[in-house]
Amino acid sequence: MTAKESPQTPPRGADAASVHPLVRVGAEWTWRLLVLFAGLLTLGYLVRRLDTVLIPVGLALLGAALLSPLVNWFQRKGVPRSAAVIVVLISAIGIVAGIMTFVVEQFVTGIPGLTEQFTHSINQIQDWLTSGPFHFSEEQIRNAGDSAVKSIQDNREALTSGALTTGKVIGELFTGAALTLFTLIFFMYGGDQVWEFVTRIVPTRSRERVRLAGSQGYRSLVGYVRATVAVAAVDAVGIGAGLAILGVPLALPLASLVFMGAFIPIVGAFFAGFVAVLVALVTKGLITALITLGIIIGIMQLEGHVLQPLMLGRAVRLHPLAVVLAIATGIVLAGIVGGLLAVPTVAVMNTAIRSLLAENPEEVPDEVDVEDPHLPLFPVTPDEPD
């Protein structure tokens, strides 16, 4: 076979050219998405493995966002920062402990009356089931009650084993609380040095921009925490006052539950409102429960359409779908505490990423004021080249 008759080697890239462009683009997108998915799975695995450390650090960061402005105010008045941290921290712990003690005392005091009213309501329901339109026999109702009791007895071993782990849970709570407090002290005293040290891992040419994005994200966190506390207080006062006027028992503990639930958007408010309506239904009847439901819906509408847009602004406003997905992911990864930390984490990442992607990094997205002296700001100072 002559050289002219020998088969020619196909030109370079002919195989790639033979693939349809749509298939090629789809394959490129697929492997990139698979890499991103693998990265997310790895991140989720690390969060699950390190939740004992990450959760206290996240809670300490929330506490620092709430208390650091007060520490800065004391420092501007001439108080040494170490003394300001001690005063603010002791005052915050005292206020929280006092409120919790008062709420628990009210709850313990109101439980006997609530139990009596609950028993009376159960008796009324039993009478209605026997004499109402369903005409259940007393034997059927008694058998249903016996079945419930038997189910509890059959699961006594599981309940006992759960009670035996209470000591371990309490130990983990104390460990987490100690770590949170320890981390909070250092965040309040020298959060700027911590942030500067962490960002030294970033290449020098990008370090200043990353630090600026982090400081802007921290401002969003401060605004989020401030607004959330204010909104939670309004919710608790409004719903607590409505429950007190209606004569619903345990109005103050229920208002406290509403306050705590407001820190987990949507889910927390729904749960707290459900408990309040249930207590009103059991103790005061259907009409009072419907009025309670109307009060809760009205306050939630005020919160969603007036308070949150006014206090949070556009910089930390998140789409409801993003909020729900973030809370669901947080609860799956770390339970209730994960749901608590999910939304502020997304808010910080939202602002920081938008800052990194902005053409001018000095421009803070939307309504975050970079010149506000009342917000704690991690210093953004360029380092010498490595």
N, C-alpha and C positions, 0 to 999 in steps of 0.2 A: 504494500500500500504506500503510495507516494505521500509526501508531506502535504500535497494539495488535497489528497483524498482523506487524510486522517481527520478524525472528528475534532472539531475545535472546542477548546475549553470555554465554557460559558463565561461571559464577562462577569466581573466582580459585582455583586449586588443584584444579580439576576434573580436569585431565589427570593430575596426580599421584595423585588418588584413584582414577582408572580403572586404574592399574597395580596388579597384585596385590602385597600386602605382602611376600610371599616374594621376588618378583622385585626389588622395590625394595631390600630389605635385602641381597640377594645382590649387586646392583650396587654398593651403597655399600661392602660388604666388599671387592668386587673392586678398585675403584679405590684403596682404601686399601692393600690388599695389593700392588698394582702399584707404588705409591709406595714402600712399604717395600722391595720387591724392587729397584727402581731405586736406592734408597739403598745397599743391600747391594752391588749391582754396582759402584757408584761407589766404595764403600769398598774393595772387592777390587781394583779397578783402581789406586787410589792406593797400596795396599799393594804391589802388584806393581811399580809404577813407582818407589816410594821404598824398596824393600827394602834397598838398599845402606845407607840411613840407619837405617831402622826396626829392622833385625835387630841391628846393634851396640848401639842404644839399649836394645832388649829384653834382650840379653845383659848389658849393663851394669846394668840394673835387677835382674836375677837375682843378679848378683855383689854388688850393694849390699845386697840382702835377706839374703845369706849373711854378708857381712863387716861390715856396719854395726853389728850388735849388739856385735861385738868392739871396734870403734872406740869405741862408746859406753861400753863397760866401761873401756877405757883412760882415756877422758875423765873418768869418774867417779872414777878413781884419781888424778886430778890431772895427767895427761899432756895437753899441748896437743893440740887436735884435729888440727891439721895434722901434727904429729909422729906421732900415732896412726895417721892415714891412711897415712903413708909406711911405718911399721913393719908394719902389717897387710898392705898391698899387696905390699911386698917379700917378706914371709914367705910369703904365698899363692903368689906367682909362683915363689919358690924351691921350695916343696913340690911344686907341680904339675910344674915342670921336672925335679925330682929323680925323681919317680915315673915320669914319661914316659921319662926316660933309662934308668932301670932296666928298665922294661918292654920298651923297644926292644932293649936289650942282650940280655935274656932271649929275646926273639923271634928275634933274629939268631943267637944261639947255638943255639937249638933247631930252626931251620929245616932244617939238613942231616939231622939224625936223623929229623925228620918227613918229609922228602922220601924217604929210604930206606924208611921204613915204608909210605909211600903207594905207592911203586913196588912193594914186596913185596905189598901188598894188591891192587893192580891185576893183578899176575901171578897171584895166587890166583883173582881173579874170572875172568880169562881161562881158567885151567885148569878152573874150575868150569863155565864156559859151553861148553867143548869136551867135557868128560868128564861133565858133569852131565846132568840130564833133558832139557835143550834140544838137546844134541848139535849145537851150531854148529860149523861147520868153521873151521879156522884162517884160511882164505882170507877167509871172511866177516868175521871179527874184524879181520883186517888191513885189509880194505877199509873197514870202519867207522873205523878209526884214520886211514887215508889220507884219508878224506872229511873228518874233523875237521881234519886238518892243511891240506888244500886250502882249507877254509872260512876258516881263519885267514889263509892266504896271499892269498886273494881279497880279504879285507877289510884287507889290510895298509895300503892307502892311507888308509882311514878311521882306522885305529889311528895311523898316522903323523901325520895331520892333527890327531888328538886330542892327540898328544904335543906338537905344535907350539903348542897353546894352553895348555900347562902353565905357561909363563912368565906369561901373562896371569892365569891362575887364582891363581898364587902372589902376583902383585901385588895382586889383589883381596883375597886373604886377609890380606896384610900391612896393606893399607889398612883393612880391617874391624877387624883386631886393634888397630891404632893408635887408631881412632875409639872402639872399645869401651873401651880403657884410659883414654883421655882423658875420656870420658863417665863412666866408673866413678869416677874421682877426684873429679869434681864432685858426683856423687850421694852419695858417702861423706862429703864435706866439708860440703856445703851443700844436701842434698836438700830440706830444709824451705824454703829460699828459692826453689828451683826450682819446687816445688809451689805456693807462695804466688804466685809470678809468673804461672804458667800459669793459675791459677784466677781471676785478675783479669779475665778475659774474661767470667766468669759475672756476671749481674746481682747487685747488692749484696744484695738481699733473700734470694737463694738461695745466696750465696757460702759462708757458714759451713757450711751443710748439705752442700754439694758437697765442701768441704774435709774435713769429718768422714767422709763416705762414702769419699773417697780414702784417708784415713789408715787406716780400717778395712779397706779392700781391701788396702792395703800390709801390714797385720798378717797378713792371710791369706796373702799372698805369702811373708812371712818364715816363717810356720809351715809352709807348703808346702815351701819350699826346705830348711828344717831337717829335716823329716820325710823328704823324698826322699833327702837325703844319708845320713841314718841307715839308711833302708831299703835303699838301694843298697849301703852298706857291709856290711850283714848278708847281703844276697844274694851279694855278691862273696866274702866270707869263707866262707860256707857252701858255695857251689858250688866255689870254689877249693880248699877243704879236701877236698871229696869227690873232685874230679879228681886231686888230689895223692895221696890214699890209693889210688885206683884205678890210679895210675901213668900217667895220660893225659899225653902230652907237652904242653908249653906251658900248664901249669896256671895259672901266674901271668898271662901275657898274656890267657888266656881269662877269668880272674877279673876282670881290668881291663876287658875288653869287656863283661862282665856289669854291672860298676859303671856304666860309661858308658851302657849300654843301659837301665838302670833309670830314667834321667831322661826317657825317652820311654815312658810306661806302655803296657802290653800289647804294642805293636808292638816296642819295643826289647827287652823281655824275651823275646819270641818269637824274634827274630832271634838274640840272643846265645845262647839255649838251643839253637837249631837248629845254630849253628856248633859249640858244645861237643859236642853229640851226634854230629855228623858227624865231628869229629876223633876222638872215642872209637871210632866205628864203623870208621873207616879204619885206625886204629893198633892198636886192642885187640880188635876183633871185636864181634859182635852182642850177647853177654851184657853186656860192659862198657858198650856203648852204651845198652842197656835200663836198666842200673843208674843210669847217668848221667841218663837221662831221668826215672827215678823220683826221684832226688835233686832235680832241677830242679823237677819238679811239686810235690814236698813243700815246698820252700822258697817257691815261688810261692803255694802255698796258705797258708802261714804269713804271708807278706807281705800277701795280700789280706784274710785274715780276722782277723788279730791285729795286725800291725805298723801298717798304714795306718790302720785305725779308731782304734787307741790313740794314735797320734802326730798324726794329722791332725785327728781330731775331726769333729764334724758341720759346723763352719763352712766347711771347705774340702773336704768330701766331695762328690764329683760322681757322678752316675749313670754306669754304664759306657757307656750309649749316648751320653751327652754327651761322654765322654772319647774314644770311638772317632771320633765325628763331628768333634770338634775337631781331633784328630790328623790325620784325613784332609784336612780343610780346610787345616790348616797345611802339610802336605806338598805339597798342590796349589799353594798360594800361594808357598811359600818353601823347599820341599825338606825335608831332614832338620832343618835349624835351625828351620823353621816348625813341624815336629812337636814339637820340643823346647819351643818357646815357647807352643804352643797351649794346653796344659792349665793352666799358671799364669795365662795371660791369661784363660781362662774362669773360673778360681777367683777372680781379683781382681774380674772383672765381676760374678760371682755375688754376692759379698759386698757390693760397692758398690751394686749395683742394689737388693738387698734392704734395704740401709740407707736408700737414698733413698725407698723405698716404705713404710718402717716409719712408724707413727704417731708414735713417739718416736725421733728420730734419735740420741739419746744411748745408746739400747740397741743394743749390738752383737749381731747375729744369732748365736744358738746359743752356741758355746763360746769365742768370741774375747774375751779379757779386756782391757777398755779401760784398766784401771788398771795393767797390767803395766809396770813401769818398765824392764824389760830389753829391750823391743821398741822399735825406733826409731819415733818418731811424728812425722809432719809437724805442725807447730803449727797449731792451728785457732783463729785469732784474727780477730774481726770487724774489718773495715776501716771507715774513716769513709765516710759516704755520698758517692758521686761527685757 
